[in-house]
Amino acid sequence: MAVPSFVRLDPAIERWNHMREDAYKHFRFTRRTSLIAFTGCVLIPSVIYYVASKTQYKFRWTGKRKGDSLVQS
Protein backbone atom coordinates (compact mmCIF):
# COMPACT_ATOMS: atom_id res chain seq x y z
CA MET A 1 0.00 0.00 0.00
CA ALA A 2 1.42 3.36 -1.04
CA VAL A 3 1.58 6.28 1.32
CA PRO A 4 0.23 9.52 -0.17
CA SER A 5 2.89 12.19 -0.70
CA PHE A 6 2.13 15.80 0.11
CA VAL A 7 5.27 17.08 -1.63
CA ARG A 8 4.81 18.37 -5.17
CA LEU A 9 7.77 17.63 -7.40
CA ASP A 10 9.04 20.41 -9.63
CA PRO A 11 9.97 19.01 -13.07
CA ALA A 12 12.72 21.60 -13.58
CA ILE A 13 14.42 20.65 -10.31
CA GLU A 14 14.09 16.96 -11.14
CA ARG A 15 15.73 17.50 -14.56
CA TRP A 16 18.55 19.51 -12.97
CA ASN A 17 19.17 16.81 -10.34
CA HIS A 18 19.19 14.13 -13.01
CA MET A 19 21.71 16.15 -15.05
CA ARG A 20 23.95 16.58 -11.99
CA GLU A 21 23.85 12.90 -11.09
CA ASP A 22 24.75 11.80 -14.63
CA ALA A 23 27.35 14.45 -15.47
CA TYR A 24 30.21 11.91 -15.55
CA LYS A 25 28.41 9.95 -18.27
CA HIS A 26 28.36 12.91 -20.65
CA PHE A 27 31.82 14.39 -19.92
CA ARG A 28 34.18 14.89 -22.83
CA PHE A 29 37.61 16.44 -23.03
CA THR A 30 37.33 19.63 -25.02
CA ARG A 31 39.88 22.37 -25.43
CA ARG A 32 38.47 24.19 -22.40
CA THR A 33 38.30 21.18 -20.07
CA SER A 34 41.77 20.06 -21.15
CA LEU A 35 43.18 23.50 -20.34
CA ILE A 36 41.48 23.50 -16.93
CA ALA A 37 42.79 19.99 -16.18
CA PHE A 38 46.33 20.90 -17.28
CA THR A 39 46.29 24.09 -15.22
CA GLY A 40 45.03 22.38 -12.07
CA CYS A 41 47.06 19.18 -12.29
CA VAL A 42 50.36 20.30 -13.83
CA LEU A 43 50.87 24.07 -14.01
CA ILE A 44 49.88 25.14 -10.48
CA PRO A 45 51.79 22.34 -8.67
CA SER A 46 54.84 23.04 -10.86
CA VAL A 47 54.81 26.73 -9.97
CA ILE A 48 54.40 25.95 -6.26
CA TYR A 49 57.28 23.44 -6.40
CA TYR A 50 59.52 25.92 -8.25
CA VAL A 51 58.86 28.74 -5.77
CA ALA A 52 59.32 26.42 -2.79
CA SER A 53 62.59 24.99 -4.11
CA LYS A 54 64.02 28.44 -4.89
CA THR A 55 63.24 29.86 -1.44
CA GLN A 56 63.85 26.73 0.65
CA TYR A 57 67.19 27.76 2.17
CA LYS A 58 66.95 31.50 1.58
CA PHE A 59 65.47 32.42 4.98
CA ARG A 60 66.46 31.21 8.42
CA TRP A 61 63.84 31.77 11.12
CA THR A 62 65.43 29.97 14.08
CA GLY A 63 66.97 32.10 16.80
CA LYS A 64 66.13 35.46 15.24
CA ARG A 65 65.28 38.49 17.31
CA LYS A 66 63.51 41.70 16.46
CA GLY A 67 65.61 43.66 13.98
CA ASP A 68 67.79 40.72 12.88
CA SER A 69 67.88 39.90 9.18
CA LEU A 70 66.11 36.72 8.05
CA VAL A 71 68.24 36.33 4.91
CA GLN A 72 70.79 33.59 5.34
CA SER A 73 74.32 34.70 4.52
C-alpha positions as MATLAB code, in Angstrom:
seq = 'MAVPSFVRLDPAIERWNHMREDAYKHFRFTRRTSLIAFTGCVLIPSVIYYVASKTQYKFRWTGKRKGDSLVQS';
ca = [
       0.000    0.000    0.000;
       1.419    3.362   -1.044;
       1.581    6.277    1.325;
       0.233    9.518   -0.171;
       2.889   12.190   -0.699;
       2.129   15.801    0.110;
       5.269   17.078   -1.632;
       4.809   18.366   -5.167;
       7.772   17.635   -7.401;
       9.044   20.410   -9.633;
       9.972   19.014  -13.069;
      12.724   21.597  -13.579;
      14.420   20.650  -10.311;
      14.090   16.960  -11.142;
      15.733   17.502  -14.563;
      18.548   19.509  -12.968;
      19.166   16.810  -10.338;
      19.188   14.125  -13.008;
      21.708   16.148  -15.048;
      23.951   16.579  -11.987;
      23.852   12.900  -11.094;
      24.748   11.800  -14.634;
      27.354   14.446  -15.468;
      30.206   11.912  -15.547;
      28.405    9.951  -18.266;
      28.361   12.910  -20.647;
      31.819   14.390  -19.918;
      34.185   14.892  -22.834;
      37.610   16.441  -23.027;
      37.332   19.627  -25.021;
      39.879   22.369  -25.426;
      38.475   24.193  -22.400;
      38.302   21.179  -20.073;
      41.771   20.061  -21.152;
      43.176   23.500  -20.344;
      41.484   23.499  -16.933;
      42.788   19.991  -16.175;
      46.331   20.905  -17.282;
      46.291   24.090  -15.215;
      45.025   22.384  -12.066;
      47.061   19.184  -12.291;
      50.364   20.304  -13.831;
      50.874   24.071  -14.006;
      49.885   25.144  -10.476;
      51.789   22.338   -8.671;
      54.844   23.040  -10.858;
      54.806   26.729   -9.966;
      54.402   25.946   -6.258;
      57.283   23.444   -6.395;
      59.521   25.922   -8.250;
      58.862   28.742   -5.768;
      59.320   26.417   -2.785;
      62.593   24.994   -4.105;
      64.020   28.443   -4.888;
      63.239   29.855   -1.438;
      63.853   26.735    0.645;
      67.190   27.755    2.174;
      66.945   31.505    1.583;
      65.475   32.423    4.979;
      66.465   31.215    8.423;
      63.840   31.772   11.117;
      65.434   29.974   14.082;
      66.973   32.105   16.800;
      66.135   35.461   15.244;
      65.279   38.488   17.311;
      63.513   41.697   16.457;
      65.605   43.664   13.978;
      67.792   40.721   12.876;
      67.880   39.895    9.183;
      66.111   36.719    8.048;
      68.239   36.333    4.910;
      70.791   33.593    5.340;
      74.317   34.696    4.523;
];
